Amino acid sequence: MSAQKLPHQYQIVANAQQDGDIDLAGEGIPTLKTNAPAQFGGPGDQWSPEDLLVGSVADCFILTFRAIARASKLDWVNLECVTEGTLERIERVTQFTSFNIQAKLTVNSDIDPEKALKLLEKAESNCLITNSLKASTHLQTEVVVQ
């Protein structure tokens, strides 16, 4: 499967009743049930828009790193990405103000940790999701040699 030329279009259909979960559906992908998070009075047992956004930052970071590592011929074992989004009220507008990404990359002993670190930083600066948001992104990295 090859990449398509830009621009790309993405369509999701959201369907809901007056109360209860919201179904998010897209062509060829499983339906996802969502609801408000506990912080906003929701049940807290479904993915919420806030969870999905923070998850998108983490997911995009890893996918971007995969592509960059592949192009740089860097073999790696595991990448754990703990991402925290901070939601605040600024001038009467509720918005995410920052995303903190803690990336822990495990590599084999024959890999240069400095090269791996540079590629993690490159992934953060090239992530299309964080580049599309006005919130700041902060990256903390750890390279573990096994």
JODA-V73327 format. One record per pair of residues at least 24 apart in sequence whose ideal C-beta (glycine too) atoms are under 8 Angstrom apart, sorted by the first residue. I is the first residue (numbers start at 0). J is the second residue. If there is no record, write none. Layout:
i:I j:J
i:I j:J
This chain:
i:20 j:45
i:38 j:86
i:49 j:84
i:49 j:86
i:49 j:95
i:52 j:84
i:52 j:95
i:53 j:82
i:53 j:83
i:53 j:84
i:53 j:98
i:54 j:82
i:55 j:128
i:56 j:82
i:56 j:84
i:56 j:98
i:56 j:100
i:56 j:126
i:56 j:128
i:56 j:129
i:56 j:132
i:56 j:136
i:57 j:81
i:57 j:82
i:57 j:100
i:58 j:128
i:59 j:126
i:59 j:127
i:59 j:128
i:59 j:129
i:60 j:100
i:60 j:102
i:60 j:122
i:60 j:123
i:60 j:126
i:60 j:129
i:63 j:122
i:63 j:125
i:63 j:126
i:63 j:127
i:64 j:102
i:64 j:104
i:64 j:118
i:64 j:119
i:64 j:122
i:67 j:118
i:67 j:121
i:67 j:122
i:67 j:125
i:68 j:118
i:71 j:114
i:71 j:118
i:73 j:106
i:73 j:110
i:73 j:114
i:73 j:115
i:73 j:118
i:74 j:106
i:74 j:107
i:74 j:110
i:75 j:104
i:75 j:105
i:75 j:106
i:75 j:110
i:75 j:115
i:76 j:105
i:76 j:106
i:76 j:107
i:76 j:145
i:77 j:104
i:77 j:105
i:78 j:102
i:78 j:103
i:78 j:104
i:78 j:105
i:79 j:103
i:84 j:134
i:85 j:134
i:94 j:133
i:94 j:134
i:95 j:132
i:95 j:134
i:96 j:134
i:96 j:135
i:97 j:134
i:97 j:135
i:97 j:136
i:97 j:137
i:98 j:129
i:98 j:132
i:98 j:134
i:98 j:135
i:98 j:136
i:98 j:137
i:99 j:136
i:99 j:137
i:99 j:139
i:100 j:136
i:100 j:137
i:100 j:138
i:100 j:139
i:101 j:139
i:101 j:141
i:102 j:138
i:102 j:139
i:102 j:140
i:102 j:141
i:103 j:140
i:103 j:141
i:103 j:143
i:104 j:140
i:104 j:141
i:104 j:142
i:104 j:143
i:105 j:142
i:105 j:143
i:105 j:144
i:105 j:145
i:106 j:142
i:106 j:143
i:106 j:144
i:106 j:145
i:107 j:144
i:107 j:145
i:108 j:144
i:108 j:145
i:110 j:144
i:112 j:142
i:112 j:144
i:115 j:142
i:116 j:140
i:116 j:142
